[in-house]
């Protein structure tokens, strides 16, 4: 899954110039832990779910509406200058994990 997300981010970044020249915008959304039926099955099978959940700065799973609202924003005029990027909608999980890795590598844990 991570390889697919990385490939999508690369595609969006690479194609944004050409699309922009045509007056179009290109943005991807990378959802984090979302409370869906498929997500619940994945979390039930995961050995790290509880640890990841504990690291979420917003202390909750995302809801499908969080992703839908992000998409609505991105297609609105308020986002007219956003293109060529991936929007991470994960409740701060990646930021928290990166911070924990940095602290561990600096010997602060």
Backbone torsions as a table, in degrees:
resi	resn	phi	psi	omega
1	UNK	NA	-42.1	-179.3
2	UNK	-62.9	-36.7	178.4
3	UNK	-64.6	-40.0	178.3
4	UNK	-64.2	-43.2	179.2
5	UNK	-64.3	-41.0	178.8
6	UNK	-63.3	-41.9	178.6
7	UNK	-63.5	-40.7	179.0
8	UNK	-65.0	-43.7	178.1
9	UNK	-60.6	-40.8	178.0
10	UNK	-63.3	-42.7	179.0
11	UNK	-61.4	-47.5	-178.9
12	UNK	-60.2	-46.6	179.7
13	UNK	-63.1	-43.4	-177.2
14	UNK	-67.8	-40.2	-174.2
15	UNK	-88.5	-11.4	-175.7
16	UNK	-59.0	-36.5	-178.9
17	UNK	-63.1	-52.5	-178.7
18	UNK	-61.8	-43.0	179.2
19	UNK	-65.1	-40.5	179.2
20	UNK	-60.7	-38.0	178.3
21	UNK	-63.4	-21.6	177.5
22	UNK	-96.1	6.3	179.8
23	UNK	80.3	18.5	-179.0
24	UNK	-111.4	155.9	175.4
25	UNK	-113.7	150.6	-179.6
26	UNK	-135.5	119.8	-178.2
27	UNK	-141.6	144.0	173.9
28	UNK	-114.9	158.2	177.9
29	UNK	-118.9	128.7	174.9
30	UNK	-111.0	100.9	179.2
31	UNK	-74.4	150.3	174.6
32	UNK	-93.3	-136.2	-177.9
33	UNK	-79.7	105.8	-174.7
34	UNK	-110.5	136.8	-176.9
35	UNK	-80.2	81.9	176.0
36	UNK	-125.4	171.5	177.6
37	UNK	-61.1	-45.3	178.7
38	UNK	-63.9	-40.6	178.0
39	UNK	-61.9	-43.3	179.7
40	UNK	-60.6	-39.7	177.7
41	UNK	-66.1	-40.7	179.1
42	UNK	-65.2	-42.8	-179.1
43	UNK	-65.7	-38.0	-179.9
44	UNK	-63.0	-31.4	-179.5
45	UNK	-87.9	-9.5	-174.9
46	UNK	-85.3	139.3	175.8
47	UNK	-87.3	-12.8	-176.0
48	UNK	-111.5	4.9	-175.7
49	UNK	-56.0	-51.2	-177.1
50	UNK	-60.9	-39.9	178.8
51	UNK	-64.4	-44.3	179.2
52	UNK	-65.1	-43.0	179.4
53	UNK	-59.8	-39.9	179.5
54	UNK	-66.4	-24.9	-179.3
55	UNK	-85.3	-11.5	-177.1
56	UNK	-65.2	116.9	178.9
57	UNK	-58.1	-34.6	-179.3
58	UNK	-85.2	-2.0	172.8
59	UNK	55.8	34.8	175.6
60	UNK	-160.1	156.5	171.2
61	UNK	-71.7	153.7	172.7
62	UNK	-73.9	154.7	176.4
63	UNK	-107.8	154.3	178.0
64	UNK	-52.5	-33.5	179.1
65	UNK	-63.4	-29.2	177.8
66	UNK	-63.5	-39.6	178.7
67	UNK	-74.0	-42.9	178.4
68	UNK	-60.2	-43.3	179.4
69	UNK	-65.4	-34.7	175.8
70	UNK	-64.0	-45.5	178.5
71	UNK	-62.1	-41.7	178.2
72	UNK	-61.7	-41.7	176.7
73	UNK	-60.9	-45.8	-175.2
74	UNK	-65.6	-26.6	177.8
75	UNK	-91.7	-2.0	-179.5
76	UNK	-85.2	166.4	176.7
77	UNK	-65.8	-24.2	178.1
78	UNK	-63.1	-21.5	-179.1
79	UNK	-107.7	22.0	-172.9
80	UNK	-61.7	-17.3	-177.9
81	UNK	-109.2	13.3	179.1
82	UNK	-101.5	121.5	176.6
83	UNK	-158.8	157.9	174.0
84	UNK	72.2	24.5	-177.4
85	UNK	-140.4	168.7	175.0
86	UNK	-110.2	130.1	178.5
87	UNK	-99.5	115.1	-179.5
88	UNK	-83.4	118.4	-179.1
89	UNK	-119.7	82.8	-171.1
90	UNK	-133.5	15.3	178.9
91	UNK	67.4	14.8	178.2
92	UNK	89.6	9.6	-175.3
93	UNK	-62.0	-48.0	-178.2
94	UNK	-62.9	-41.0	177.5
95	UNK	-60.9	-43.3	179.8
96	UNK	-65.4	-41.2	179.2
97	UNK	-66.2	-40.7	177.2
98	UNK	-63.6	-40.3	178.5
99	UNK	-64.2	-41.8	178.8
100	UNK	-64.5	-39.8	177.6
101	UNK	-63.9	-43.7	178.7
102	UNK	-61.8	-44.8	179.5
103	UNK	-61.9	-41.6	179.3
104	UNK	-64.9	-40.8	-178.7
105	UNK	-70.7	-23.2	177.8
106	UNK	-91.5	-0.2	178.7
107	UNK	77.9	23.2	-177.7
108	UNK	-94.6	5.3	178.7
109	UNK	-112.2	NA	NA
